[in-house]
Amino acid sequence: MKIPKQLIDFLNESKVRYEILHHPEAVTAQRIAQAEHVKARHHAKVVMVKSGEQHVMTVLPADHQIDLEKVAKAIGKGASLDTEQEFKSLFPDCATGAMPPFGSLYGLPMYVDKRLAQENYIVFEAGTHTDAIKLGYADYEKIVKPQVEDLAVKIQPMKSG
């Protein structure tokens, strides 16, 4: 699978500077961040939620997990985790789980966790499990115009017994 053409076209048309990074195949956000040699707080992971019948794209740092109560507050109605089976068809040009955080390209409302908005750059999956894109956060916000909210909680490291 290749990086979706509409993503590259959108970045080029938006006249923003970005860098394509290649990494060994990785599936979890934490492992991807390690493979890309970036801190987990810079890696923007997409978590799909469902509110009623609507699919909603949320984006948070890799070292955080979604807090559905916070999401419901941000959206203004209840939210639950979306299943891959339910959202897979929304991203026909992407490997499952590797969709880029560009809801507008797929007709989806988008919310970004406020902690990600504090970073000077983000790195995100580019539609494959081996490609990522590094982009300045200010440029990302300018071209995507996401709603920035408090959506997540930091993942606590496992304590060894």
N, CA, C and O of each residue as an XYZ file, in Angstrom:
644
protein
N       0.844     -1.188      0.000
C       0.000      0.000      0.000
C       0.886      1.247      0.000
O       1.936      1.271      0.641
N       0.448      2.289     -0.730
C       1.224      3.520     -0.798
C       0.520      4.622     -0.013
O      -0.638      4.499      0.385
N       1.270      5.702      0.192
C       0.698      6.874      0.852
C      -0.451      7.377     -0.029
O      -0.278      7.509     -1.241
N      -1.623      7.660      0.559
C      -2.761      8.119     -0.251
C      -2.431      9.384     -1.045
O      -1.925     10.365     -0.500
N      -2.728      9.337     -2.340
C      -2.455     10.464     -3.228
C      -3.152     11.737     -2.744
O      -2.578     12.824     -2.804
N      -4.395     11.598     -2.261
C      -5.121     12.798     -1.823
C      -4.434     13.479     -0.638
O      -4.536     14.697     -0.488
N      -3.736     12.711      0.206
C      -3.018     13.295      1.340
C      -1.831     14.125      0.840
O      -1.648     15.272      1.249
N      -1.028     13.530     -0.048
C       0.139     14.248     -0.583
C      -0.317     15.466     -1.391
O       0.267     16.544     -1.273
N      -1.350     15.299     -2.204
C      -1.875     16.433     -2.985
C      -2.329     17.558     -2.059
O      -2.053     18.730     -2.315
N      -3.028     17.197     -0.980
C      -3.529     18.198     -0.033
C      -2.371     18.944      0.635
O      -2.412     20.168      0.765
N      -1.345     18.212      1.054
C      -0.180     18.854      1.686
C       0.525     19.783      0.702
O       0.903     20.900      1.054
N       0.699     19.314     -0.531
C       1.368     20.141     -1.546
C       0.552     21.384     -1.896
O       1.098     22.482     -2.005
N      -0.766     21.203     -2.073
C      -1.628     22.344     -2.405
C      -1.684     23.354     -1.261
O      -1.879     24.548     -1.488
N      -1.514     22.869     -0.031
C      -1.547     23.746      1.142
C      -0.225     24.496      1.327
O      -0.117     25.389      2.168
N       0.778     24.118      0.525
C       2.093     24.763      0.559
C       2.727     24.748      1.959
O       3.243     25.758      2.437
N       2.673     23.577      2.596
C       3.327     23.409      3.889
C       4.544     22.504      3.707
O       4.580     21.652      2.819
N       5.540     22.713      4.573
C       6.730     21.858      4.532
C       6.462     20.616      5.364
O       5.965     20.701      6.487
N       6.794     19.473      4.806
C       6.619     18.214      5.524
C       7.724     17.271      5.117
O       8.384     17.463      4.095
N       7.917     16.260      5.920
C       8.948     15.276      5.647
C       8.321     13.891      5.709
O       7.584     13.586      6.646
N       8.606     13.056      4.726
C       8.117     11.674      4.733
C       9.175     10.812      5.412
O      10.348     10.837      5.038
N       8.744     10.051      6.411
C       9.647      9.165      7.145
C       9.257      7.726      6.845
O       8.074      7.391      6.797
N      10.249      6.888      6.645
C       9.987      5.462      6.439
C      10.491      4.730      7.675
O      11.534      5.079      8.227
N       9.757      3.726      8.104
C      10.158      2.982      9.293
C       9.774      1.518      9.129
O       8.941      1.177      8.290
N      10.391      0.651      9.942
C       9.997     -0.757      9.896
C       8.509     -0.878     10.229
O       7.959     -0.047     10.952
N       7.874     -1.904      9.704
C       6.437     -2.055      9.957
C       6.157     -2.081     11.451
O       6.774     -2.823     12.215
N       5.203     -1.242     11.838
C       4.808     -1.154     13.245
C       3.318     -0.866     13.267
O       2.796     -0.195     12.376
N       2.629     -1.373     14.288
C       1.183     -1.212     14.317
C       0.702     -0.364     15.494
O      -0.203      0.451     15.317
N       1.273     -0.526     16.690
C       0.792      0.296     17.806
C       1.470      1.664     17.775
O       2.605      1.797     17.318
N       0.769      2.661     18.262
C       1.292      4.031     18.239
C       2.614      4.145     18.993
O       3.520      4.850     18.549
N       2.734      3.465     20.117
C       3.976      3.533     20.900
C       5.139      2.936     20.101
O       6.228      3.510     20.064
N       4.907      1.785     19.461
C       5.967      1.135     18.669
C       6.332      1.977     17.446
O       7.499      2.057     17.063
N       5.336      2.595     16.846
C       5.584      3.440     15.682
C       6.466      4.615     16.087
O       7.423      4.948     15.388
N       6.144      5.242     17.213
C       6.952      6.364     17.696
C       8.398      5.920     17.899
O       9.324      6.649     17.544
N       8.601      4.719     18.473
C       9.959      4.202     18.663
C      10.647      3.994     17.320
O      11.809      4.362     17.150
N       9.926      3.403     16.363
C      10.510      3.129     15.044
C      10.897      4.420     14.327
O      11.875      4.456     13.579
N      10.124      5.476     14.561
C      10.387      6.772     13.914
C      11.403      7.609     14.689
O      11.813      8.676     14.233
N      11.806      7.121     15.862
C      12.741      7.851     16.727
C      12.202      9.219     17.120
O      12.927     10.214     17.104
N      10.920      9.257     17.472
C      10.325     10.496     17.987
C       9.712     10.189     19.349
O       9.331      9.054     19.632
N       9.626     11.207     20.176
C       8.990     11.034     21.479
C       7.499     10.777     21.267
O       6.888     11.338     20.358
N       6.924      9.930     22.107
C       5.520      9.550     21.956
C       4.598     10.768     21.964
O       3.540     10.743     21.336
N       4.985     11.832     22.668
C       4.107     13.014     22.725
C       4.000     13.722     21.372
O       3.063     14.489     21.149
N       4.959     13.468     20.465
C       4.917     14.070     19.125
C       4.154     13.204     18.128
O       3.724     13.689     17.081
N       3.985     11.923     18.451
C       3.310     11.024     17.501
C       1.796     11.177     17.663
O       1.242     10.896     18.725
N       1.147     11.624     16.604
C      -0.301     11.836     16.619
C      -1.000     10.551     16.195
O      -0.906     10.129     15.042
N      -1.710      9.930     17.153
C      -2.439      8.704     16.802
C      -3.915      9.035     16.635
O      -4.476      9.869     17.345
N      -4.520      8.357     15.679
C      -5.945      8.536     15.401
C      -6.722      7.481     16.183
O      -6.401      6.293     16.138
N      -7.747      7.935     16.897
C      -8.667      7.016     17.574
C     -10.067      7.369     17.059
O     -10.543      8.492     17.227
N     -10.699      6.401     16.440
C     -12.038      6.623     15.903
C     -13.076      6.357     16.984
O     -13.036      5.335     17.669
N     -14.009      7.299     17.123
C     -15.116      7.114     18.057
C     -16.418      7.276     17.295
O     -16.459      7.809     16.186
N     -17.475      6.799     17.924
C     -18.789      6.905     17.313
C     -19.689      7.642     18.288
O     -19.703      7.359     19.486
N     -20.436      8.589     17.755
C     -21.382      9.338     18.565
C     -22.718      9.226     17.844
O     -22.918      9.847     16.800
N     -23.631      8.437     18.398
C     -24.860      8.130     17.677
C     -24.478      7.326     16.448
O     -23.810      6.299     16.561
N     -24.897      7.786     15.266
C     -24.536      7.101     14.020
C     -23.309      7.722     13.358
O     -22.841      7.236     12.329
N     -22.795      8.786     13.946
C     -21.703      9.528     13.320
C     -20.326      9.036     13.757
O     -20.074      8.836     14.945
N     -19.435      8.843     12.772
C     -18.035      8.519     13.046
C     -17.309      9.833     13.287
O     -17.529     10.810     12.571
N     -16.445      9.856     14.295
C     -15.696     11.054     14.648
C     -14.226     10.677     14.783
O     -13.891      9.673     15.412
N     -13.339     11.496     14.185
C     -11.910     11.251     14.274
C     -11.347     12.064     15.439
O     -11.513     13.283     15.497
N     -10.680     11.374     16.365
C      -9.979     12.074     17.437
C      -8.488     11.799     17.253
O      -8.096     10.736     16.771
N      -7.673     12.758     17.640
C      -6.230     12.651     17.452
C      -5.562     13.013     18.778
O      -5.830     14.067     19.355
N      -4.692     12.125     19.250
C      -4.037     12.366     20.522
C      -2.599     11.887     20.502
O      -2.213     11.123     19.617
N      -1.795     12.328     21.474
C      -0.410     11.855     21.521
C      -0.368     10.352     21.794
O      -1.252      9.816     22.463
N       0.653      9.674     21.280
C       0.773      8.222     21.419
C       0.875      7.781     22.875
O       0.528      6.645     23.196
N       1.346      8.660     23.764
C       1.482      8.263     25.164
C       0.235      8.603     25.986
O       0.290      8.658     27.214
N      -0.877      8.828     25.303
C      -2.157      9.102     25.962
C      -3.202      8.099     25.473
O      -3.040      7.473     24.426
N      -4.267      7.962     26.245
C      -5.388      7.141     25.792
C      -6.648      7.993     25.835
O      -6.764      8.937     26.616
N      -7.570      7.634     24.983
C      -8.820      8.383     24.857
C      -9.610      8.286     26.163
O      -9.630      7.239     26.810
N     -10.252      9.376     26.539
C     -11.143      9.402     27.695
C     -12.532      9.709     27.137
O     -12.822     10.848     26.774
N     -13.386      8.687     27.070
C     -14.682      8.843     26.409
C     -15.593      9.852     27.100
O     -16.441     10.458     26.446
N     -15.434     10.044     28.406
C     -16.230     11.072     29.097
C     -15.820     12.460     28.614
O     -16.668     13.324     28.392
N     -14.508     12.668     28.453
C     -14.015     13.960     27.948
C     -14.464     14.176     26.504
O     -14.835     15.287     26.124
N     -14.430     13.112     25.706
C     -14.863     13.215     24.304
C     -16.347     13.584     24.241
O     -16.746     14.456     23.470
N     -17.156     12.913     25.057
C     -18.602     13.193     25.076
C     -18.854     14.656     25.440
O     -19.730     15.302     24.866
N     -18.084     15.172     26.392
C     -18.216     16.575     26.801
C     -17.846     17.503     25.632
O     -18.530     18.495     25.379
N     -16.762     17.171     24.927
C     -16.300     17.993     23.793
C     -17.309     17.977     22.644
O     -17.582     19.011     22.036
N     -17.858     16.799     22.353
C     -18.796     16.649     21.238
C     -20.191     17.159     21.610
O     -20.940     17.653     20.768
N     -20.509     17.024     22.887
C     -21.830     17.454     23.344
C     -22.848     16.328     23.373
O     -24.034     16.563     23.608
N     -22.386     15.099     23.134
C     -23.258     13.926     23.263
C     -22.391     12.691     23.456
O     -21.179     12.733     23.246
N     -23.016     11.599     23.855
C     -22.296     10.370     24.186
C     -21.390      9.878     23.065
O     -21.650     10.118     21.886
N     -20.322      9.184     23.453
C     -19.378      8.646     22.476
C     -18.897      7.284     22.944
O     -18.794      7.025     24.144
N     -18.606      6.419     21.987
C     -18.043      5.105     22.298
C     -16.938      4.829     21.283
O     -16.881      5.462     20.229
N     -16.069      3.887     21.606
C     -15.013      3.528     20.656
C     -15.639      2.910     19.414
O     -16.563      2.103     19.511
N     -15.137      3.288     18.264
C     -15.565      2.731     16.993
C     -14.773      1.435     16.772
O     -13.622      1.348     17.198
N     -15.353      0.450     16.131
C     -14.598     -0.776     15.839
C     -13.984     -0.664     14.447
O     -14.507      0.030     13.575
N     -12.865     -1.360     14.257
C     -12.220     -1.344     12.936
C     -13.211     -1.760     11.856
O     -13.230     -1.190     10.765
N     -14.034     -2.760     12.169
C     -15.022     -3.242     11.203
C     -15.946     -2.110     10.754
O     -16.319     -2.030      9.584
N     -16.314     -1.227     11.706
C     -17.233     -0.136     11.390
C     -16.583      0.990     10.596
O     -17.233      1.590      9.740
N     -15.303      1.291     10.865
C     -14.703      2.458     10.200
C     -13.774      2.134      9.043
O     -13.398      3.033      8.291
N     -13.395      0.874      8.884
C     -12.442      0.471      7.846
C     -12.831      0.993      6.456
O     -11.973      1.472      5.715
N     -14.090      0.906      6.107
C     -14.544      1.298      4.765
C     -14.486      2.816      4.539
O     -14.565      3.272      3.399
N     -14.348      3.595      5.612
C     -14.263      5.061      5.454
C     -12.916      5.483      4.884
O     -12.772      6.594      4.375
N     -11.920      4.587      4.971
C     -10.555      4.904      4.541
C     -10.067      3.883      3.516
O      -9.136      3.127      3.794
N     -10.693      3.852      2.319
C     -10.359      2.807      1.347
C      -8.914      2.870      0.837
O      -8.393      1.871      0.340
N      -8.264      4.035      0.955
C      -6.899      4.181      0.454
C      -5.849      4.021      1.550
O      -4.680      4.347      1.340
N      -6.255      3.520      2.719
C      -5.334      3.373      3.851
C      -5.327      1.945      4.393
O      -6.335      1.239      4.346
N      -4.170      1.540      4.907
C      -4.113      0.271      5.637
C      -4.946      0.454      6.902
O      -4.978      1.544      7.472
N      -5.613     -0.598      7.340
C      -6.461     -0.503      8.531
C      -5.636     -0.026      9.720
O      -4.593     -0.595     10.043
N      -6.125      1.028     10.361
C      -5.451      1.564     11.531
C      -4.316      2.523     11.238
O      -3.682      3.019     12.169
N      -4.039      2.799      9.968
C      -2.922      3.697      9.620
C      -3.416      4.986      8.966
O      -2.663      5.647      8.249
N      -4.668      5.344      9.207
C      -5.208      6.534      8.558
C      -4.570      7.803      9.134
O      -4.322      7.893     10.337
N      -4.310      8.775      8.265
C      -3.715     10.034      8.720
C      -4.763     10.894      9.433
O      -5.959     10.735      9.187
N      -4.330     11.799     10.309
C      -5.270     12.625     11.077
C      -5.827     13.804     10.275
O      -5.674     14.963     10.661
N      -6.466     13.487      9.166
C      -7.034     14.497      8.277
C      -8.495     14.148      8.023
O      -8.850     13.691      6.937
N      -9.336     14.364      9.023
C     -10.751     14.023      8.917
C     -11.420     14.652      7.718
O     -12.291     14.044      7.096
N     -11.015     15.879      7.384
C     -11.656     16.594      6.270
C     -11.495     15.860      4.938
O     -12.362     15.963      4.070
N     -10.398     15.123      4.766
C     -10.201     14.371      3.516
C     -11.197     13.221      3.389
O     -11.433     12.704      2.297
N     -11.778     12.830      4.528
C     -12.685     11.687      4.541
C     -14.090     12.074      4.998
O     -14.911     11.208      5.298
N     -14.361     13.376      5.049
C     -15.692     13.856      5.411
C     -16.062     13.624      6.867
O     -17.233     13.428      7.192
N     -15.061     13.648      7.746
C     -15.308     13.363      9.161
C     -15.030     14.565     10.047
O     -14.082     15.311      9.798
N     -15.852     14.766     11.088
C     -15.524     15.807     12.065
C     -14.261     15.382     12.822
O     -14.005     14.191     13.001
N     -13.482     16.365     13.259
C     -12.189     16.087     13.864
C     -11.947     16.849     15.138
O     -12.236     18.041     15.239
N     -11.416     16.147     16.104
C     -11.044     16.754     17.382
C      -9.610     16.352     17.701
O      -9.232     15.191     17.548
N      -8.814     17.322     18.146
C      -7.419     17.076     18.504
C      -7.257     17.345     19.997
O      -7.772     18.334     20.518
N      -6.535     16.455     20.680
C      -6.284     16.665     22.102
C      -5.385     17.886     22.294
O      -4.433     18.097     21.541
N      -5.700     18.679     23.306
C      -4.993     19.939     23.549
C      -3.494     19.744     23.799
O      -2.708     20.657     23.546
N      -3.088     18.568     24.290
C      -1.663     18.344     24.546
C      -0.867     18.273     23.244
O       0.279     18.717     23.185
N      -1.476     17.718     22.216
C      -0.811     17.646     20.916
C      -0.623     19.057     20.347
O       0.376     19.350     19.690
N      -1.599     19.913     20.612
C      -1.562     21.285     20.101
C      -0.427     22.096     20.726
O      -0.096     23.173     20.230
N       0.166     21.601     21.796
C       1.275     22.313     22.447
C       2.631     21.960     21.844
O       3.638     22.593     22.161
N       2.657     20.952     20.978
C       3.932     20.507     20.387
C       4.295     21.368     19.188
O       3.421     21.916     18.517
N       5.613     21.483     18.920
C       6.026     22.280     17.753
C       5.922     21.490     16.455
O       5.850     22.080     15.377
N       5.913     20.161     16.546
C       5.685     19.349     15.344
C       4.990     18.064     15.753
O       5.017     17.667     16.918
N       4.363     17.417     14.774
C       3.750     16.111     15.000
C       4.223     15.151     13.911
O       4.635     15.566     12.828
N       4.154     13.876     14.222
C       4.457     12.813     13.269
C       3.241     11.902     13.272
O       2.723     11.559     14.335
N       2.785     11.510     12.096
C       1.583     10.676     12.029
C       1.686      9.664     10.914
O       2.441      9.836      9.957
N       0.911      8.601     11.059
C       0.868      7.563     10.039
C       0.329      8.145      8.739
O      -0.593      8.960      8.747
N       0.905      7.725      7.636
C       0.552      8.283      6.333
C      -0.199      7.262      5.481
O       0.050      7.142      4.281
N      -1.115      6.532      6.105
C      -1.942      5.593      5.347
C      -1.357      4.203      5.201
O      -2.013      3.303      4.677
N      -0.108      4.017      5.667
C       0.528      2.693      5.612
C       1.129      2.412      6.987
O       1.186      3.299      7.839
N       1.576      1.172      7.198
C       2.224      0.836      8.466
C       3.732      1.022      8.388
O       4.442      0.659      9.326
N       4.246      1.588      7.271
C       5.694      1.805      7.130
C       6.051      3.241      6.746
O       7.231      3.549      6.572
N       5.069      4.120      6.611
C       5.333      5.512      6.238
C       4.678      6.453      7.239
O       3.567      6.216      7.713
N       5.391      7.517      7.542
C       4.842      8.538      8.432
C       5.214      9.901      7.849
O       6.095     10.011      6.996
N       4.531     10.923      8.326
C       4.820     12.286      7.877
C       5.066     13.153      9.096
O       4.334     13.091     10.083
N       6.115     13.966      9.006
C       6.442     14.928     10.057
C       6.015     16.300      9.548
O       6.364     16.694      8.435
N       5.264     17.021     10.365
C       4.683     18.299      9.951
C       4.647     19.227     11.167
O       4.341     18.789     12.276
N       4.957     20.493     10.959
C       4.862     21.459     12.043
C       3.419     21.529     12.526
O       2.492     21.546     11.717
N       3.223     21.570     13.860
C       1.848     21.584     14.361
C       1.083     22.819     13.895
O      -0.096     22.723     13.551
N       1.737     23.967     13.881
C       1.041     25.200     13.458
C       0.521     25.051     12.024
O      -0.592     25.480     11.723
N       1.320     24.446     11.143
C       0.871     24.211      9.758
C      -0.296     23.224      9.742
O      -1.266     23.416      9.009
N      -0.198     22.172     10.550
C      -1.269     21.176     10.624
C      -2.574     21.855     11.033
O      -3.608     21.663     10.393
N      -2.523     22.642     12.093
C      -3.740     23.292     12.580
C      -4.299     24.264     11.540
O      -5.513     24.378     11.373
N      -3.411     24.953     10.854
C      -3.840     25.929      9.845
C      -4.584     25.260      8.686
O      -5.585     25.790      8.204
N      -4.101     24.102      8.239
C      -4.721     23.477      7.060
C      -5.866     22.521      7.407
O      -6.755     22.299      6.585
N      -5.851     21.952      8.624
C      -6.885     20.983      9.002
C      -8.019     21.649      9.787
O      -9.172     21.227      9.703
N      -7.680     22.691     10.547
C      -8.664     23.420     11.369
C      -9.456     22.489     12.298
O     -10.687     22.516     12.304
N      -8.745     21.667     13.081
C      -9.464     20.765     13.989
C     -10.004     21.528     15.193
O      -9.560     22.637     15.489
N     -10.954     20.930     15.874
C     -11.423     21.477     17.138
C     -10.472     20.929     18.203
O     -10.307     19.714     18.318
N      -9.849     21.810     18.976
C      -8.883     21.393     19.993
C      -9.588     21.329     21.345
O     -10.174     22.313     21.797
N      -9.526     20.169     21.980
C     -10.239     19.929     23.243
C      -9.392     19.046     24.158
O      -8.360     18.518     23.744
N      -9.833     18.893     25.387
C      -9.220     17.959     26.334
C      -9.904     16.609     26.116
O     -11.068     16.440     26.479
N      -9.188     15.649     25.525
C      -9.794     14.383     25.114
C      -9.176     13.139     25.743
O      -9.750     12.053     25.657
N      -8.013     13.285     26.375
C      -7.240     12.090     26.710
C      -6.606     12.174     28.091
O      -6.562     13.232     28.719
N      -6.118     11.025     28.541
C      -5.350     10.949     29.775
C      -4.030     10.229     29.467
O      -3.968      9.357     28.601
N      -2.989     10.614     30.192
C      -1.670     10.001     29.973
C      -1.697      8.541     30.380
O      -2.262      8.186     31.415
N      -1.093      7.705     29.574
C      -0.989      6.283     29.886
C       0.056      6.123     30.988
O       1.184      6.600     30.867
N      -0.334      5.453     32.050
C       0.603      5.244     33.160
C       1.474      4.032     32.865
O       0.962      2.994     32.445
N       2.791      4.144     33.080
C       3.656      2.988     32.853
C       3.278      1.848     33.792
O       2.815      2.072     34.910
N       3.480      0.643     33.323
C       3.178     -0.535     34.145
C       4.169     -0.591     35.303
O       5.365     -0.371     35.115
N       3.680     -0.879     36.466
C       4.566     -1.030     37.629
C       5.012     -2.500     37.693
O       4.192     -3.411     37.578
N       6.289     -2.710     37.873
C       6.744     -4.108     37.974
C       6.568     -4.551     39.424
O       6.859     -3.797     40.352
N       6.080     -5.802     39.613
C       5.681     -6.303     40.895
C       6.787     -6.803     41.732
O       6.557     -7.256     42.853
